[in-house]
């Protein structure tokens, strides 16, 4: 699948930077002229892989390259005012080669949470290609203002996009982990999952074609209908033989029937692990409208029967008959992996909790503002009798 990739804000830019590094490591050609947009000059300078010409600094007249300080209303205003600067960078993308747009943003800060929905609305007005979002929710310990930003941005981002794939930091941050180390690892997890999903159907320097191809139309149709999506992932290493080939870790040499059964069972197991393990956004799978299964790895370890069983199990687990799937041959891979996209999920406790906390945060902010105004009025009243007025 060919994507026009745009990172908005600090988190969005870093994730796009990691996507570009992933593309170079794997030899894939997925992302067309990736762009990073920010109001903070230092964040753009810190990127390592996004081409310098594709880094767009907006809001210079308002914030002079210093960012918006977690003010997502200001972030949205700047995005609207400087949308032509962003569009100028996107004009370099050969849109006729693109299957969809993907806007990546952290939803807790100011620039990304404010600007990503603005850009999504703009792109949908101009282009016919679908516009998807990849939104990162802040962890609960990041503070009330970030939760409030996320709740407001999330609702708008979902409304303005054709679908929003969500990654919840709260489900992935490890206790005691440093902030920088934690987010670097989270970014790698994001890229590992979504990179495999969007890379399915692409050739990796070889002419090996999948038995059941997962092409861009399969992904787009799974994401069609709008709403929120989550992705599950599971992988298992395979042992290298003395002659450089690959074989099952529990294969009995000479027992082809056993090896085939083992390959089938491995894939079925990986599908279950991906679906029932840690999702990018935890949810109740019974509320899923559409699903897509991708199984990737060495061609000899991909089994049609296992994939069909996995799809059947997903139909039972989600209660949906709209389950697509296929294999993704990667000749030099040393693992077999399963990625499952669940689209149109609506039984998501985290979103309800996010909205509840945001309401409380809004009430606290309003209360503190009222107290501050009262204290200022009291201070001015107390000093008015002792200080002569200026005029």
C-alpha positions as CSV (number, residue, x, y, z in Angstrom):
1,X,0.0,0.0,0.0
2,X,1.4,3.4,-1.0
3,X,0.8,6.1,1.6
4,X,1.3,9.9,1.7
5,X,2.6,10.1,5.3
6,X,2.3,13.3,7.3
7,X,3.5,13.6,10.9
8,X,1.9,16.5,12.8
9,X,3.5,17.7,16.0
10,X,6.4,16.3,18.1
11,X,5.0,12.8,18.5
12,X,3.8,12.6,15.0
13,X,7.1,13.7,13.6
14,X,9.1,11.1,15.6
15,X,6.8,8.3,14.6
16,X,7.1,9.3,10.9
17,X,10.9,9.4,11.3
18,X,10.7,5.8,12.7
19,X,8.5,4.8,9.8
20,X,11.1,6.1,7.3
21,X,13.9,4.1,9.1
22,X,11.7,1.0,9.0
23,X,11.2,1.4,5.3
24,X,14.9,1.7,4.7
25,X,15.7,-1.4,6.8
26,X,13.1,-3.6,5.1
27,X,13.7,-2.3,1.6
28,X,10.0,-1.5,1.2
29,X,8.6,1.4,-0.8
30,X,5.5,2.4,1.2
31,X,5.7,6.0,2.1
32,X,5.7,8.7,-0.6
33,X,7.7,11.8,0.3
34,X,7.0,11.7,4.1
35,X,6.4,15.1,5.6
36,X,6.8,16.4,9.2
37,X,4.9,19.5,10.4
38,X,5.5,21.3,13.6
39,X,5.4,24.7,15.4
40,X,8.6,24.0,17.3
41,X,11.9,24.4,15.3
42,X,13.9,22.2,17.7
43,X,11.6,19.2,17.2
44,X,12.0,19.3,13.5
45,X,15.8,19.6,13.8
46,X,15.8,16.5,16.0
47,X,14.5,14.2,13.2
48,X,17.0,11.9,11.6
49,X,15.4,10.3,8.6
50,X,12.7,12.7,7.3
51,X,14.4,14.8,4.5
52,X,15.1,18.3,5.5
53,X,13.1,19.8,2.6
54,X,10.1,17.8,3.9
55,X,10.1,19.4,7.4
56,X,7.5,22.2,7.6
57,X,7.7,24.9,10.3
58,X,4.3,26.6,10.8
59,X,3.2,29.4,13.1
60,X,6.4,31.5,12.9
61,X,4.4,34.7,13.0
62,X,2.6,33.6,16.2
63,X,5.0,31.5,18.2
64,X,8.3,32.2,16.5
65,X,9.3,28.5,16.3
66,X,8.9,27.8,20.0
67,X,5.8,25.6,19.9
68,X,2.3,26.2,21.2
69,X,2.8,25.0,24.8
70,X,0.1,22.2,24.8
71,X,-2.5,24.8,23.7
72,X,-4.4,22.8,21.1
73,X,-6.8,25.6,20.3
74,X,-3.8,27.7,19.3
75,X,-2.4,24.7,17.4
76,X,-5.7,24.4,15.4
77,X,-5.7,28.2,14.7
78,X,-2.1,28.1,13.4
79,X,-2.8,25.0,11.2
80,X,-5.8,26.8,9.6
81,X,-3.8,30.0,9.0
82,X,-0.7,28.2,7.6
83,X,-2.4,25.3,5.8
84,X,-1.1,26.6,2.5
85,X,2.5,26.0,3.7
86,X,1.6,22.4,4.5
87,X,-0.1,22.0,1.1
88,X,3.0,23.3,-0.6
89,X,5.0,20.4,0.8
90,X,2.2,17.9,-0.1
91,X,2.2,19.2,-3.7
92,X,5.6,17.4,-4.1
93,X,3.9,14.1,-3.5
94,X,2.8,12.3,-6.7
95,X,-0.7,11.8,-5.6
96,X,-1.6,9.7,-8.6
97,X,0.7,7.0,-7.1
98,X,-0.9,7.2,-3.6
99,X,-3.6,4.9,-2.2
100,X,-4.4,7.0,0.8
101,X,-3.2,9.7,3.2
102,X,-2.1,8.9,6.7
103,X,-1.8,11.7,9.3
104,X,0.1,10.7,12.4
105,X,-0.2,12.8,15.6
106,X,0.0,12.6,19.4
107,X,-3.4,13.7,20.6
108,X,-2.3,15.0,24.0
109,X,-0.1,17.9,23.0
110,X,-0.9,21.2,21.3
111,X,0.4,21.2,17.7
112,X,-0.6,17.6,16.7
113,X,-3.9,17.4,18.5
114,X,-5.0,20.8,17.2
115,X,-3.5,20.6,13.7
116,X,-4.2,17.0,12.7
117,X,-8.0,17.3,12.5
118,X,-7.6,20.6,10.5
119,X,-5.3,18.9,8.0
120,X,-7.7,15.9,7.7
121,X,-10.6,18.2,6.9
122,X,-8.5,20.1,4.3
123,X,-7.3,16.9,2.6
124,X,-10.7,15.4,2.3
125,X,-12.0,18.6,0.7
126,X,-9.2,18.6,-2.0
127,X,-8.5,14.9,-2.7
128,X,-10.5,11.8,-3.5
129,X,-8.1,9.4,-1.8
130,X,-9.1,8.3,1.7
131,X,-7.7,10.2,4.6
132,X,-6.7,8.0,7.7
133,X,-5.4,9.1,11.0
134,X,-3.0,7.4,13.4
135,X,-3.6,9.0,16.8
136,X,-1.6,8.3,19.9
137,X,-3.5,8.7,23.2
138,X,-1.5,10.1,26.2
139,X,-0.8,8.0,29.3
140,X,-2.9,8.9,32.4
141,X,0.2,10.1,34.3
142,X,1.0,12.8,31.7
143,X,-1.5,15.2,33.3
144,X,-5.0,16.5,33.1
145,X,-4.4,19.1,30.3
146,X,-3.1,16.3,28.0
147,X,-6.1,14.2,28.7
148,X,-8.4,17.1,28.0
149,X,-6.6,17.8,24.8
150,X,-6.8,14.2,23.7
151,X,-10.6,13.9,24.4
152,X,-11.3,17.1,22.4
153,X,-8.9,16.2,19.6
154,X,-10.0,12.6,19.4
155,X,-13.6,13.4,18.8
156,X,-12.8,15.9,16.1
157,X,-10.1,13.7,14.4
158,X,-12.5,10.8,14.1
159,X,-15.2,13.0,12.6
160,X,-12.8,14.6,10.0
161,X,-11.0,11.3,9.0
162,X,-12.1,8.3,7.1
163,X,-10.9,6.1,10.0
164,X,-8.5,6.7,13.0
165,X,-6.1,3.9,14.0
166,X,-5.4,4.4,17.7
167,X,-2.4,3.6,19.9
168,X,-3.0,4.0,23.6
169,X,0.2,4.9,25.5
170,X,-1.5,4.1,28.8
171,X,-1.6,0.4,27.8
172,X,2.0,0.3,26.8
173,X,4.1,2.5,29.2
174,X,6.1,0.3,31.6
175,X,6.2,1.1,35.3
176,X,9.5,2.7,36.3
177,X,10.5,3.3,32.6
178,X,12.1,6.6,31.7
179,X,9.9,8.9,29.6
180,X,12.3,9.0,26.7
181,X,13.1,5.3,26.7
182,X,9.5,4.5,27.1
183,X,8.3,6.5,24.1
184,X,11.2,5.3,21.9
185,X,10.1,1.8,22.5
186,X,6.4,2.7,22.0
187,X,7.3,4.3,18.6
188,X,9.1,1.1,17.6
189,X,6.0,-1.0,18.6
190,X,3.8,1.3,16.5
191,X,6.0,1.0,13.5
192,X,6.4,-2.8,13.8
193,X,2.6,-3.3,13.8
194,X,1.4,-0.7,11.3
195,X,4.5,-1.2,9.1
196,X,3.6,-4.9,8.6
197,X,0.0,-4.0,8.0
198,X,0.7,-1.3,5.4
199,X,3.6,-3.3,3.8
200,X,1.4,-6.3,3.0
201,X,1.2,-6.9,-0.7
202,X,4.4,-5.0,-1.4
203,X,7.4,-6.9,-2.8
204,X,10.7,-6.8,-0.9
205,X,13.3,-7.0,-3.6
206,X,11.9,-10.3,-4.9
207,X,9.2,-11.6,-7.2
208,X,7.6,-14.0,-4.6
209,X,3.8,-13.4,-4.8
210,X,1.5,-14.2,-2.0
211,X,-1.0,-17.1,-2.4
212,X,-3.7,-14.8,-1.1
213,X,-2.6,-11.2,-1.7
214,X,-3.6,-8.5,0.8
215,X,-3.5,-5.4,-1.4
216,X,-4.4,-1.7,-0.8
217,X,-8.1,-2.2,-1.6
218,X,-8.4,-4.9,1.1
219,X,-7.0,-2.5,3.7
220,X,-9.1,0.5,2.5
221,X,-12.3,-1.6,2.4
222,X,-11.6,-2.8,6.0
223,X,-11.1,0.8,7.2
224,X,-14.1,2.0,5.2
225,X,-17.1,3.2,7.1
226,X,-15.2,5.4,9.5
227,X,-14.8,5.1,13.2
228,X,-11.9,3.8,15.3
229,X,-9.5,0.9,14.7
230,X,-7.0,-1.1,16.7
231,X,-4.3,-3.6,15.8
232,X,-3.0,-6.8,17.4
233,X,0.3,-8.4,16.7
234,X,2.2,-11.6,17.6
235,X,5.4,-13.2,16.3
236,X,7.4,-16.4,16.7
237,X,11.0,-17.0,15.6
238,X,11.9,-19.9,13.3
239,X,15.2,-21.8,13.4
240,X,17.8,-21.5,10.7
241,X,19.1,-24.8,9.3
242,X,22.8,-25.5,8.6
243,X,22.3,-24.8,4.9
244,X,20.8,-21.4,5.6
245,X,17.2,-22.5,5.1
246,X,14.4,-22.1,7.6
247,X,12.4,-24.7,9.4
248,X,10.0,-25.1,12.3
249,X,11.5,-25.1,15.8
250,X,9.7,-28.4,16.5
251,X,9.9,-30.0,13.1
252,X,10.7,-33.7,12.9
253,X,13.0,-34.2,10.0
254,X,11.4,-36.4,7.3
255,X,7.9,-36.0,8.7
256,X,6.3,-33.7,6.2
257,X,2.8,-34.3,7.4
258,X,3.8,-33.4,10.9
259,X,5.6,-30.3,9.7
260,X,2.5,-29.1,7.8
261,X,0.3,-29.7,10.8
262,X,2.7,-27.8,13.0
263,X,2.8,-24.8,10.5
264,X,-1.0,-24.7,10.4
265,X,-1.2,-24.8,14.2
266,X,1.5,-22.2,14.6
267,X,-0.4,-19.7,12.4
268,X,-3.7,-20.4,14.1
269,X,-2.0,-19.9,17.5
270,X,-0.4,-16.6,16.3
271,X,-3.8,-15.3,15.1
272,X,-5.3,-15.9,18.6
273,X,-2.3,-14.4,20.4
274,X,-2.5,-11.3,18.2
275,X,-6.2,-10.8,18.8
276,X,-6.3,-11.7,22.5
277,X,-3.0,-10.1,23.4
278,X,-2.1,-6.5,23.9
279,X,-3.9,-4.4,21.2
280,X,-2.9,-0.9,20.3
281,X,-6.2,0.2,21.8
282,X,-7.7,-2.4,24.2
283,X,-11.4,-3.1,23.4
284,X,-14.1,-5.8,23.4
285,X,-13.7,-7.6,20.1
286,X,-17.4,-8.5,19.9
287,X,-17.9,-4.9,19.0
288,X,-15.8,-5.1,15.8
289,X,-17.5,-4.3,12.4
290,X,-14.6,-5.4,10.1
291,X,-11.3,-7.2,10.4
292,X,-8.2,-7.9,8.3
293,X,-5.6,-10.6,9.0
294,X,-2.1,-10.5,7.6
295,X,0.3,-13.4,8.2
296,X,3.9,-12.7,7.2
297,X,7.2,-14.6,7.2
298,X,9.3,-17.1,5.2
299,X,7.2,-18.5,2.3
300,X,7.7,-22.1,3.5
301,X,6.2,-21.2,6.9
302,X,3.0,-19.7,5.5
303,X,0.1,-22.1,5.3
304,X,-3.2,-21.4,3.6
305,X,-5.1,-23.7,5.9
306,X,-3.8,-22.0,9.0
307,X,-4.8,-18.6,7.6
308,X,-8.3,-19.9,6.7
309,X,-8.7,-21.3,10.2
310,X,-7.5,-18.0,11.7
311,X,-10.1,-16.1,9.6
312,X,-12.9,-18.4,10.7
313,X,-11.9,-18.0,14.4
314,X,-11.9,-14.2,14.0
315,X,-15.4,-14.4,12.5
316,X,-16.6,-16.3,15.6
317,X,-14.8,-14.0,18.0
318,X,-16.0,-10.7,16.5
319,X,-19.4,-11.8,15.3
320,X,-18.7,-10.3,11.9
321,X,-18.7,-12.0,8.6
322,X,-16.5,-9.2,7.1
323,X,-13.1,-10.7,7.8
324,X,-10.4,-10.3,5.1
325,X,-7.0,-11.9,5.1
326,X,-4.0,-13.3,3.4
327,X,-0.3,-14.0,3.5
328,X,2.8,-11.8,3.2
329,X,5.9,-13.7,2.0
330,X,9.2,-12.3,3.3
331,X,12.0,-14.6,2.1
332,X,14.8,-13.5,4.5
333,X,12.6,-13.2,7.6
334,X,13.5,-15.2,10.7
335,X,10.0,-14.9,12.3
336,X,6.5,-15.7,11.4
337,X,4.2,-12.9,12.5
338,X,0.4,-12.2,12.5
339,X,-1.1,-8.7,12.4
340,X,-4.9,-8.3,12.9
341,X,-6.7,-5.0,12.1
342,X,-10.0,-4.6,13.9
343,X,-12.0,-1.7,12.4
344,X,-15.1,0.0,13.6
345,X,-14.6,-1.0,17.2
346,X,-17.0,0.7,19.6
347,X,-16.8,-1.2,22.9
348,X,-13.7,0.7,24.1
349,X,-13.6,1.4,27.9
350,X,-10.5,3.7,27.5
351,X,-12.4,6.2,25.3
352,X,-15.2,6.4,27.9
353,X,-12.7,6.9,30.7
354,X,-10.8,9.5,28.6
355,X,-14.1,11.5,28.2
356,X,-14.9,11.2,31.9
357,X,-11.4,12.4,33.0
358,X,-11.6,15.2,30.4
359,X,-14.9,16.5,31.8
360,X,-13.4,16.5,35.3
361,X,-10.3,18.2,34.1
362,X,-12.4,20.9,32.3
363,X,-14.4,21.5,35.5
364,X,-11.2,21.7,37.6
365,X,-9.7,24.2,35.1
366,X,-12.9,26.3,35.2
367,X,-12.9,26.2,39.0
368,X,-9.3,27.2,39.3
369,X,-9.8,30.0,36.7
370,X,-12.7,31.4,38.7
371,X,-10.7,31.2,42.0
372,X,-7.8,33.0,40.3
373,X,-10.1,35.7,39.0
374,X,-11.6,36.1,42.5
375,X,-8.2,36.3,44.1
376,X,-7.0,38.9,41.6
377,X,-10.1,41.0,42.2
378,X,-9.6,40.7,46.0
379,X,-5.9,41.7,45.7
380,X,-6.7,44.8,43.6
381,X,-9.5,45.8,46.0
382,X,-7.3,45.5,49.1
383,X,-4.5,47.7,47.5
384,X,-6.8,50.3,45.9
385,X,-7.1,52.3,49.1
386,X,-3.3,52.6,49.6
387,X,-2.2,53.3,46.0
388,X,-3.0,56.4,44.1
389,X,-4.5,55.7,40.7
390,X,-2.3,56.5,37.6
391,X,-5.1,58.6,36.1
